[in-house]
Every structure is written in structure tokens, then in C-alpha cells.
Amino acid sequence: VYERGVELFNYPIAFEIWNVYLTRFINRSGGSKLERARDLFEQALEKCPPKYAKPLYLMYGKLEEDYGLARHAMRIYDRATRSVSDEDRSEMFNFYIAKASANFGVTYTREIYERAIEVLPDKEAKDMCLKYAELERKLGEIDRARALYAHASQFCDPRTVPSFWQTWREFEVKHGNEDTFKEMLRIKRSVLAQYNTEVNFISSQILATRQ
């Protein structure tokens, strides 16, 4: 019945059918029909629009965690970060990082953090940099943490995101020296100048269109 239903209907109706079908299939069979369950998830995801993908990937990953292999679950969560909607991507990365850390240790998450910072929008990339920097600080990797603050600084106008600069300042007071503190201040001035240049350019463009 369910398989006929998903053949007849497109998304979003197909999502509701798959959701019920997969939930009941797993509840009924557990891990006894793992290959069949995997095949059903792949079918469900094949034509799934990004906005409906997240719940299916989470269910698929949990299937592997409960009845399959942890590394298979990690591959599914990795796929999810590439396939879900932009609105869900940051949350999916955070979920993936938490699962990877729990299963394989915190150092396993470095590659995930780095890809998240590369693909997420500026604000979310900044937040990810701060989490990654805190991880490196806890691991005693002070230089790596400092490099992450420097990278995140490009997203943080000192006038509108003062909390970032306060966090970096506290980091340097605790872990740095006079030279690293001065370098942080130099970067702050440079970032402020860059944002001022952008604001002035936008203002001049607006004025030009009004003349």
C-alpha cells in the first residue's frame, strides 16, 4: 500500500507516506531486514527535495546507529550536510559533529568543522569558528585556536559584533602574550577599516542612483 502511494504522489505528500512507512517498517523489523530498510531509505531520498530531507536522513542515520555500523551512520550524516536545505544545514552540521565526537572522539570532528566553516554563510561560519576554537583551546592547541579567531574576524564588524572581539581579547589575556595581543588589535583595526570602506562604497552608490 505504502509503495503504491509513493509512486502515485509527489512531495510533499510523498514525504508523509515515506515517514509513516519507514517508521512502521523499522518498528516492525528492527535490524532483521537491514538491507531492505537501507534500500527503502535510498528510494525515499532519491527524489526528496532539500526542505524535506533532514528528518529522513536523521531516521536513516539512527537506523545505522541502532542496527548497523557507526561509520555508515557518519557517512549518512555527512551526506545530509550536503543535501538538506540551507536553513537546516548549520543544525545538521552541529548534529553530525556531536555524533562524530561521541562515536570517534573530538579530533575526528576537525574535518567536519573545517568543511562547515567553508560552506556555511558568514554568521553561521563565525559561530562554527568559535566552537572549533574552543575545542582546540581545550585540547591545548592554542595556535590553532588563535588561527580560527583570526579567520572568523573577517565576519565580525567590531561595531556590530563586539562580543566576538571580547571573546578573542579574553583568550589572548589568558593564553597569549604582548605580541599576540597587539596582533589581535591590529586585525581588529584592519577589519574595522574594511567594513568602513564597504559602508562608504554602498553609501556612494546609493547617492549616485539618486542623482
C-alpha positions in Angstrom: 0.0 0.0 0.0 2.7 2.5 1.0 4.9 1.8 -2.0 1.9 2.3 -4.3 1.3 5.6 -2.5 4.7 7.0 -3.0 4.5 6.0 -6.7 1.3 7.9 -7.1 2.2 11.1 -5.1 5.0 13.6 -5.3 6.5 15.6 -2.4 5.3 16.9 0.0 2.6 14.2 0.2 5.2 11.5 -0.6 7.2 12.7 2.5 4.3 11.9 4.8 3.8 8.5 3.2 7.6 7.7 3.5 7.7 8.9 7.0 4.9 6.6 8.2 6.1 3.7 6.1 9.7 3.8 7.2 8.8 4.3 10.9 6.5 1.3 10.9 9.0 -0.8 8.9 11.8 -0.1 11.4 9.4 -0.7 14.4 8.3 -4.0 13.0 11.5 -5.4 11.7 14.2 -3.7 13.8 17.5 -4.8 12.4 16.4 -8.1 10.9 15.8 -6.6 7.4 18.6 -4.0 7.4 19.4 -4.2 3.7 15.7 -3.8 2.8 15.5 -0.8 5.2 18.6 0.8 3.6 17.1 0.3 0.1 13.8 2.0 1.2 15.7 5.0 2.6 17.7 5.4 -0.6 14.4 5.3 -2.6 12.9 7.9 -0.3 15.9 10.2 -0.6 16.4 9.8 -4.3 13.8 12.4 -5.3 13.4 14.2 -1.9 13.6 18.0 -2.1 16.1 19.5 0.3 13.4 21.1 2.5 12.1 17.6 3.4 15.4 15.7 3.6 16.5 16.4 7.2 14.0 14.1 9.0 14.7 11.2 6.6 18.5 11.5 7.0 18.1 11.6 10.8 16.0 8.5 10.8 18.3 6.8 8.3 21.4 7.6 10.5 19.6 6.3 13.6 18.9 3.1 11.9 22.6 2.6 11.2 23.5 3.6 14.8 21.0 1.2 16.3 21.3 -1.8 14.0 24.2 -1.2 11.5 27.6 0.4 11.8 28.6 3.8 13.3 30.8 4.6 10.3 27.8 4.1 8.0 25.8 6.5 10.2 28.6 9.1 9.9 28.5 8.8 6.1 24.8 9.4 6.1 25.1 12.5 8.3 27.8 13.7 6.0 25.5 13.3 3.0 22.8 15.1 5.0 25.0 18.2 5.4 25.3 18.4 1.6 21.7 17.7 0.8 19.4 19.4 3.3 18.1 22.9 2.8 20.2 26.0 3.6 18.0 26.7 6.6 18.8 23.2 8.1 22.5 23.0 7.1 24.0 24.5 10.2 21.9 22.5 12.6 22.8 19.3 10.6 26.5 20.1 10.9 26.1 20.6 14.7 24.3 17.2 15.0 26.9 15.5 12.8 29.7 16.9 14.9 28.1 15.8 18.2 27.6 12.3 16.8 31.1 12.1 15.4 32.6 13.2 18.7 30.6 10.7 20.7 31.5 7.8 18.4 35.0 8.6 17.3 36.4 11.3 19.6 36.7 15.0 19.3 39.7 15.0 17.0 37.6 13.2 14.4 35.4 16.4 14.2 38.2 18.7 12.9 37.5 17.9 9.2 33.8 18.4 9.8 34.3 21.8 11.4 36.6 22.9 8.6 34.0 22.0 5.9 31.2 23.6 7.8 33.2 26.9 8.0 33.9 26.7 4.3 30.3 26.2 3.2 28.1 28.0 5.8 27.0 31.7 5.5 29.2 34.2 7.3 27.2 34.4 10.6 27.0 30.6 10.9 30.6 30.2 9.8 31.6 32.6 12.6 29.6 30.6 15.2 31.3 27.4 13.9 34.7 29.0 14.2 34.1 30.0 17.8 33.0 26.4 18.7 36.0 25.0 16.9 38.4 27.4 18.5 37.0 26.5 22.0 37.6 22.8 21.1 41.2 23.5 20.1 41.7 25.5 23.3 40.5 22.6 25.4 42.9 20.3 23.6 45.8 22.7 24.3 46.2 23.7 20.7 46.5 27.4 21.3 48.0 28.4 18.0 45.2 26.5 16.1 42.6 28.3 18.2 44.2 31.6 17.5 44.2 31.0 13.8 40.4 30.3 14.0 39.8 33.6 15.7 41.8 35.3 13.0 39.7 33.6 10.3 36.4 34.4 12.0 37.4 38.0 12.4 36.6 38.8 8.7 32.9 38.1 9.5 32.7 40.3 12.6 32.4 44.1 12.3 33.6 45.4 15.7 30.8 47.9 15.8 28.0 45.3 15.5 29.6 42.1 16.8 31.6 43.3 19.9 31.0 40.0 21.7 33.4 38.3 19.3 36.2 40.7 19.9 35.7 40.5 23.7 35.9 36.7 23.5 39.1 36.9 21.5 40.5 39.5 23.9 39.8 37.3 26.9 41.5 34.4 25.0 44.7 36.4 24.4 44.8 37.7 28.0 44.6 34.1 29.3 46.7 32.3 26.7 48.7 34.9 24.7 51.4 37.5 25.2 52.0 41.1 24.4 52.8 40.4 20.7 49.7 38.2 20.1 47.5 40.8 21.9 48.9 43.5 19.7 48.3 41.4 16.6 44.7 40.9 17.6 44.3 44.7 17.9 45.9 45.2 14.5 43.5 42.7 12.9 40.6 44.5 14.7 41.6 47.8 13.2 42.0 46.3 9.8 38.6 44.7 9.9 37.0 47.9 11.0 38.7 49.8 8.2 37.4 47.2 5.7 33.8 47.5 6.9 34.1 51.3 6.8 35.3 51.1 3.2 32.3 48.9 2.3 29.8 51.2 4.0 31.3 54.2 2.3 31.1 52.5 -1.1 27.5 51.4 -0.6 26.6 55.0 0.5 28.3 56.5 -2.5 26.4 54.0 -4.8 23.1 55.0 -3.2 23.8 58.7 -3.6 24.8 58.1 -7.2 21.5 56.4 -8.0 19.6 59.4 -6.6 21.3 62.0 -8.7 
